[in-house]
Amino acid sequence: MTPVLSVPGPEILPGTREYAWVASVVAAVERRTGRPSRWDRRLFEETSGVFAAATPNGAMTVSREHVLDPVLRGYDAPEELSYHDHQLIRLATAVVIHETDHHQAELGDPAAPDAIRELGPADMALSEGFAELKAKRLTTAVMEDTGMDRAIPGSTQARIGSVYPGYRGSVEGVVLGLQELTGRPRHEIVSAIQDAPRLQRYNAMADLLIDARLDGLMPPEHRSQVRLALTRPLLDELAAMTEHESPTGDQRALDNLGHEHAERALGTVEQQLAGIEQHYRAHGDHPPRMPMSAQERAQVQRIEAYYGRPSIDLETTHLRQFLDSGAHSGLAGGGTAAGGGAAGAAASGAAAAARSAWRPPPSNGGQAR
């Protein structure tokens, strides 16, 4: 699934009913989460056919057909609404909560060598999945906070699906796995990841594992290297969900697939953790770094240089690995050996594409967004 470009249409001005409703939902989310959003209070009609979008410049777009009209009909004639109408109203509220989550997230520095690529597959899966989790958690509360439950009776009881069931399933699976591996409660896991800059959220997951399992074992200066090892399975498995995610796909099948990807990722992470713990326990009070390839060493050096941290022990580790490999090859006793060359990919830049937006649901009773 690729990002869909938002196409803003006419501006919806303050003082209109449409504007007042969107603003009330955003304000309720901000109060509930205690976190401001970057919404610049400009609202436009979305004309591309998607539901809504949180644009990078701070504006928000919403579909009149799929978001605003169902809500206004609900306020105007609540006694005439069907269950499907209630679904559409609840869905419209969830859409605005989802986009508010995007506006609440700090991006982070796209040029940081340990940042993921903005709007790349790994970013899409995690940011959309967490936005869906927030919408799922807050929709009823926000409808109550804004008085929608009283003005449109029955709207809070309607059941809806997700436009990103695979992403949401994979994120739910990762959160559950991190709970099991760290022993920390769900709300702490979710908060630690969502409060991190968006392009650093995989590193926030690794930090949860490091702090819970390697505290007192791993020297602090080894964190960048260990982060790389622990984030790789998570990046690979969640990014792979972009090949399967679809707004018209089977909700349950995609949710199950997302959980399967998460389970594989956490299984690999658990194996990595066991090996890392074994390494540090085996070397006592002054453990060396774990072995690294030339590419991994170059990546760690770029990270340490970016954050202004010393990495002098990297050369010691490189020399130890070189001597160890020479001894195993029978080259330690006066033979000659060729050193490896430098390697490393360039840090990725910021993507220019707009935030992935909401697609309209298939005609299946409002079960997908």
C-alpha positions in Angstrom: 0.0 0.0 0.0 1.4 3.4 -1.0 0.7 6.9 0.4 -2.2 8.6 -1.2 -1.8 12.3 -2.0 -4.3 14.7 -0.4 -6.0 17.2 -2.7 -7.3 20.2 -0.7 -10.4 21.9 -2.0 -12.4 24.9 -0.6 -11.5 26.1 2.8 -14.0 25.5 5.6 -14.1 28.6 7.7 -14.4 29.2 11.4 -18.0 29.9 12.4 -19.4 27.1 10.4 -21.0 24.0 11.9 -18.5 21.8 10.1 -15.5 23.7 11.5 -16.9 23.8 15.0 -17.4 20.0 15.1 -13.9 19.2 13.8 -12.4 21.7 16.2 -14.3 20.1 19.1 -13.0 16.6 18.3 -9.4 17.8 18.0 -9.7 19.7 21.3 -11.1 16.6 23.0 -8.2 14.5 21.8 -5.7 17.1 23.0 -7.4 17.1 26.5 -7.6 13.4 26.7 -4.0 12.8 25.8 -2.5 15.9 27.4 -0.6 16.6 24.1 -1.1 19.5 21.8 -1.4 19.0 18.0 0.3 20.8 15.1 -3.1 21.6 13.5 -2.9 25.2 12.5 -6.7 25.6 12.7 -7.1 25.7 8.9 -9.6 23.2 7.6 -10.2 22.3 3.9 -12.5 20.0 2.0 -10.7 16.9 0.8 -11.4 16.4 -2.9 -9.3 13.4 -3.8 -11.8 10.8 -2.7 -9.9 9.9 0.6 -11.5 10.6 3.9 -9.1 13.0 5.5 -5.5 14.0 5.8 -3.2 15.7 8.3 -1.0 17.7 5.9 2.6 18.4 6.7 2.1 22.2 6.7 -0.3 21.9 9.7 -3.7 22.1 7.9 -6.3 19.3 7.9 -8.5 18.2 5.1 -11.8 16.3 5.5 -14.2 14.8 3.0 -17.6 16.4 3.0 -19.2 13.3 1.6 -17.7 10.7 4.0 -17.0 12.7 7.1 -18.9 16.0 7.4 -22.3 15.2 5.8 -23.0 12.0 7.9 -22.3 14.0 11.1 -24.5 16.9 10.2 -27.3 14.6 9.2 -27.0 13.0 12.6 -27.4 16.3 14.4 -30.3 17.4 12.2 -32.4 14.3 12.3 -31.2 11.9 15.0 -34.5 10.1 15.2 -34.4 9.1 11.5 -30.9 7.4 11.6 -30.3 3.8 10.8 -27.6 1.6 12.4 -25.5 2.2 9.2 -25.9 5.9 9.7 -24.6 5.5 13.3 -21.6 3.6 11.9 -20.8 6.4 9.5 -20.9 9.0 12.3 -18.7 7.0 14.6 -16.3 6.4 11.7 -16.2 10.1 10.9 -15.2 10.8 14.5 -12.5 8.1 14.4 -11.1 9.7 11.2 -10.6 13.0 12.8 -9.0 11.4 15.9 -6.7 9.4 13.6 -5.5 12.5 11.7 -5.1 14.4 15.0 -2.7 11.7 16.1 -0.6 12.4 13.1 -0.6 16.1 14.0 0.4 15.3 17.6 3.4 13.2 16.5 6.8 14.9 16.4 8.6 13.9 13.2 12.2 14.0 14.4 15.3 14.7 12.2 15.1 12.8 8.9 18.8 13.3 8.5 19.7 11.5 11.7 21.7 8.3 10.7 19.5 6.2 13.1 16.2 7.6 11.7 13.9 5.5 9.5 12.8 6.9 6.2 9.9 9.3 6.4 6.8 7.8 4.7 8.8 4.6 4.0 7.2 1.2 4.6 8.4 1.0 8.2 7.2 4.5 9.0 3.8 3.9 7.4 3.1 0.7 9.2 4.0 2.0 12.6 2.5 5.5 12.4 -0.8 4.4 10.8 -1.0 1.5 13.2 -0.6 3.6 16.3 -3.0 6.3 14.9 -5.6 3.5 14.6 -4.9 2.3 18.1 -5.6 5.8 19.4 -8.8 6.1 17.4 -10.0 2.7 18.6 -9.2 3.7 22.3 -10.6 7.3 22.3 -13.6 7.4 19.9 -16.3 6.6 22.5 -14.7 9.0 25.0 -14.4 11.8 22.5 -18.0 11.4 21.4 -19.1 11.7 25.0 -16.8 14.7 25.7 -18.3 16.5 22.7 -21.9 15.6 23.5 -22.4 13.5 20.4 -23.7 10.6 22.5 -26.6 12.8 23.7 -27.2 14.7 20.5 -27.1 11.5 18.4 -28.3 8.7 20.7 -27.0 5.3 19.6 -24.0 6.6 17.7 -21.5 5.4 20.4 -22.8 1.8 20.3 -22.1 1.3 16.6 -19.3 -1.0 15.6 -16.8 -0.1 12.9 -13.7 -1.7 11.4 -10.4 -0.1 10.5 -8.9 1.3 7.3 -5.6 -0.2 8.3 -6.5 -3.5 10.0 -3.1 -5.1 9.1 -1.1 -2.2 10.5 -3.2 -2.0 13.6 -2.9 -5.8 14.1 0.9 -5.7 13.8 1.2 -2.8 16.2 -1.1 -4.5 18.7 1.0 -7.6 18.4 4.3 -5.7 18.9 2.9 -3.9 22.0 1.8 -7.2 23.5 5.2 -8.8 22.7 7.1 -5.9 24.3 4.9 -6.2 27.4 5.9 -9.9 27.7 9.6 -9.2 27.1 9.9 -6.2 29.4 7.4 -6.9 32.1 6.1 -3.3 31.7 2.3 -2.5 31.5 0.7 -1.7 28.2 0.1 2.0 28.8 3.8 2.5 29.5 4.8 0.7 26.3 2.4 2.6 24.2 3.3 6.0 25.8 7.1 5.4 25.4 6.7 4.6 21.7 4.1 7.2 20.8 5.9 10.0 22.7 9.1 9.4 20.7 9.7 11.3 17.5 8.0 9.4 14.7 11.3 8.5 12.9 12.8 7.2 16.1 10.0 5.0 17.3 11.7 1.7 16.5 14.7 2.9 18.6 12.2 3.7 21.4 11.1 0.0 21.3 14.7 -1.1 21.5 15.3 1.2 24.4 12.4 -0.4 26.3 14.1 -3.8 25.8 17.6 -2.6 26.7 16.4 -0.8 29.9 14.4 -3.9 31.0 16.9 -6.7 30.1 20.4 -5.2 29.8 20.5 -2.6 32.6 23.7 -3.2 34.5 25.0 -5.6 31.8 25.6 -3.5 28.7 27.9 -0.4 28.9 25.9 2.7 27.9 28.2 3.4 25.0 27.1 0.2 23.3 23.5 1.3 23.0 23.6 2.4 19.4 25.0 -1.0 18.3 22.5 -3.0 20.3 19.7 -0.8 19.1 20.6 -1.7 15.5 20.4 -5.4 16.3 17.1 -5.2 18.1 15.3 -2.9 15.6 16.2 -4.8 12.5 13.6 -7.6 12.9 10.9 -5.1 13.9 11.7 -2.9 10.9 11.7 -5.8 8.4 8.4 -7.5 9.6 6.3 -4.3 10.0 7.5 -2.8 6.7 6.5 -6.1 5.0 2.9 -5.4 5.9 2.7 -2.7 3.3 2.6 -5.4 0.7 -0.6 -6.8 2.2 -2.5 -3.8 3.7 -5.6 -2.8 1.8 -8.7 -0.7 2.7 -10.9 -3.2 0.9 -9.2 -6.4 2.2 -10.8 -8.8 4.7 -10.5 -7.2 8.1 -10.0 -10.3 10.1 -7.5 -11.9 7.7 -5.4 -8.7 7.7 -5.6 -8.3 11.4 -4.4 -11.9 11.9 -1.6 -11.4 9.3 -0.4 -8.3 11.2 -0.3 -10.3 14.4 1.7 -13.0 12.6 4.3 -10.5 11.4 4.6 -9.1 14.9 5.0 -12.6 16.4 7.8 -13.4 14.0 9.5 -10.1 14.7 9.3 -10.5 18.5 10.5 -14.1 18.2 13.7 -13.0 16.5 14.1 -10.1 18.9 13.9 -12.5 21.8 16.6 -14.7 20.2 18.8 -11.6 19.7 18.3 -10.5 23.3 19.3 -13.9 24.6 22.5 -13.8 22.6 23.3 -10.3 23.7 22.7 -11.1 27.4 24.9 -14.2 27.1 27.7 -12.0 25.5 27.7 -9.5 28.3 27.3 -12.0 31.1 30.3 -14.0 29.8 32.6 -11.0 29.8 32.1 -9.6 33.3 32.6 -6.1 34.4 34.3 -4.7 31.3 32.7 -6.4 28.3 33.8 -5.6 24.8 31.4 -4.8 22.0 29.7 -7.6 20.2 31.2 -8.5 16.9 30.2 -6.2 14.0 30.6 -6.2 10.2 32.3 -3.3 8.5 29.0 -1.9 7.5 27.6 -2.1 11.0 30.7 -0.5 12.4 30.5 2.4 9.9 26.8 2.9 10.8 27.5 3.0 14.5 30.3 5.5 13.9 28.0 7.8 11.9 25.4 7.6 14.7 27.9 8.4 17.4 29.4 11.3 15.4 25.9 12.7 14.8 25.1 12.8 18.5 28.6 13.9 19.5 29.5 10.8 21.5 33.0 9.3 21.5 33.4 6.0 19.7 37.1 5.3 20.3 36.4 1.8 21.5 35.0 0.9 18.0 38.6 0.8 16.7 39.6 -1.4 19.6 36.8 -3.7 18.8 37.8 -3.7 15.1 41.4 -4.6 16.0 40.3 -7.4 18.3 38.0 -8.8 15.6 40.9 -8.6 13.1 43.3 -10.4 15.4 40.8 -13.0 16.3 40.0 -13.8 12.7 43.7 -13.9 11.9 44.3 -16.4 14.7 41.5 -18.6 13.4 43.0 -18.4 9.9 46.5 -19.2 11.0 47.7 -15.7 10.2 48.5 -14.5 13.7 52.1 -15.7 13.7 53.8 -13.3 11.3 51.6 -13.8 8.3 50.1 -11.0 6.3 46.4 -10.2 5.9 44.4 -7.7 3.9 42.1 -5.3 5.8 38.5 -4.8 4.9 37.3 -1.7 3.1 34.9 0.9 4.5 31.2 0.5 3.8 28.0 2.3 4.6 24.9 3.6 2.9 24.1 7.3 2.8 21.5 8.6 5.3 18.1 8.9 3.8 16.6 12.3 3.3 13.1 13.5 4.0 10.3 12.4 1.8 8.3 15.0 -0.1 5.1 13.1 -0.4 2.1 14.1 1.7 0.8 12.1 4.6 -1.1 8.9 3.7 -4.7 9.7 3.7 -8.0 8.0 4.4 -9.8 6.1 1.7 -13.6 5.7 1.6 -15.0 2.4 2.8 -16.3 -0.3 0.6 -20.0 -0.8 0.5 -20.0 -3.3 3.3 -21.9 -1.5 6.0 -19.1 0.9 7.1 -16.7 -1.8 8.2 -13.6 -0.3 6.6 -12.4 3.2 6.3 
